Amino acid sequence: MDAAVERTMNTEQIIGLENEHVVQSYKRPPFVLVRGEGMTLYDADGKGYADWVAGIAVNALGYGDPGLIAVIQRAAAGLIHTSNLYYTAPQAELAALLCEKSFADRVFFANSGTEANEGAIKLARKVAFDRGETERTGIVSFSHAFHGRTMGSLALTPKEAYQAPFRPLMPNAVLAEFNDLDSAAVHITEKTAAVFIEPVQGEGGIHAASDDFLRGLRQLCDERGALLVFDEIQCGMGRTGTLWAHEQAGVTPDIMTLAKPLAGGLPIGAILTTEAVASHIHAGDHGTTFGGGPLVTSVARYVVERISQPEFLADVQETGAYLRERLQEINSPLIADVRGRGLMIGLELTVDVAPAIQMGYDHGLLMVNAGPRVIRFVPPLVAHKADVDSLVNKLTAILAEMGAAQ
Ligand SMILES: *Cc1c(COP(=O)(O)O)cnc(C)c1O
């Protein structure tokens, strides 16, 4: 079906078509998004929504960014895809830029977050294999972690509803308690190939790992010969006000995975690592058809350059601090906690957040949960204080209405 046909359908017809032909793995609100501008999305009926979701922490530059559009157009007129059989400049240039901006010496490109984590699992397993440590196959992750939905990363995502139908999962996945070094010390052993952690947990409810916890993990991994993997798919790329969330703890990993905002909304994943790890990967050990294609890496290079500007990061810090402060000022008995860093803020309620998110749609507000009782604010990183003020006004009304209904 071409775009012209699609535009002749109204909201009801589009939803009807979706319900009939798309695998029903998502529950969606009853409107159809058609365009965006800045941090506002518009539905097919012209109604605007302030977007505090950003495609789940993806659309870091918002909608309609002229620089982003220009670089996509330029890149689209060049090569879109060549496969990894051949050299192209944009992949090499993006890898060099990511290395310049991080602890890493080398990068492997994938197409999504879960794929980056699958690759990281394989890198860690290959290092142990090369060392002849045949028993070192364990991967440790933490309570409330989210590392993805494919079979390896799903084993590291300890949510019963996600895992139960798909057992057996990848073997030797080991669960430790988040922010609990004693638990980590029990579970990180001579059989651990890698330890996966989100420096700030996203899906699990916006919980930051303490600096001491990250430092302790670094030490345990070094003592016991395990690799430390930071999953910064959600919390990286400026989201917490520094380019990488782990900078704030002064700890560097052996591997870092990136995805969500890296190419401004186009699908991409990346595994950043050290020479010590990468030297174990040789031709044929891992691969992907699409990963690191010239179009998506051209765009990602632009996004990394924009986000890593000190002024850009300072704005994220300032708007994030203001968001946190304004949320804390809301006077509602339903608020249990406000937490997070930068523009990755969780608002925990004493009740289920689903009705608040639902009411948000009526108020022209897009919000997403992180677990049953947390609303997660992960807007475009270009959000301003005026956007925060408008959010807080709407949210205050929503919480008052919910409180009155209690
Ligand atoms: C979203 C997310 C993933 C999975 O990324 P996909 O692109 O959806 O596969 C993994 N880890 C974290 C921390 C995430 O937020």
The ligand as an SDF file (V2000), in Angstrom:
LIG
                    3D

 15 15  0  0  0  0  0  0  0  0999 V2000
   15.5540   -0.6930   25.3540 C   0  0  0  0  0  0  0  0  0  0  0  0
   16.6680   -1.3280   26.0720 C   0  0  0  0  0  0  0  0  0  0  0  0
   17.2680   -2.5020   25.5810 C   0  0  0  0  0  0  0  0  0  0  0  0
   16.7700   -3.2110   24.3570 C   0  0  0  0  0  0  0  0  0  0  0  0
   16.8490   -2.4140   23.2240 O   0  0  0  0  0  0  0  0  0  0  0  0
   15.9930   -2.8170   21.9110 P   0  0  0  0  0  0  0  0  0  0  0  0
   16.4960   -1.8800   20.8700 O   0  0  0  0  0  0  0  0  0  0  0  0
   14.5500   -2.6310   22.2580 O   0  0  0  0  0  0  0  0  0  0  0  0
   16.3130   -4.2370   21.6240 O   0  0  0  0  0  0  0  0  0  0  0  0
   18.3350   -3.0230   26.2960 C   0  0  0  0  0  0  0  0  0  0  0  0
   18.7990   -2.4280   27.4090 N   0  0  0  0  0  0  0  0  0  0  0  0
   18.2580   -1.3090   27.8870 C   0  0  0  0  0  0  0  0  0  0  0  0
   18.8290   -0.6690   29.1140 C   0  0  0  0  0  0  0  0  0  0  0  0
   17.1650   -0.7170   27.2610 C   0  0  0  0  0  0  0  0  0  0  0  0
   16.5930    0.3680   27.7570 O   0  0  0  0  0  0  0  0  0  0  0  0
  1  2  1  0
  2  3  1  0
  2 14  2  0
  3  4  1  0
  3 10  2  0
  4  5  1  0
  5  6  1  0
  6  7  2  0
  6  8  1  0
  6  9  1  0
 10 11  1  0
 11 12  2  0
 12 13  1  0
 12 14  1  0
 14 15  1  0
M  END
$$$$
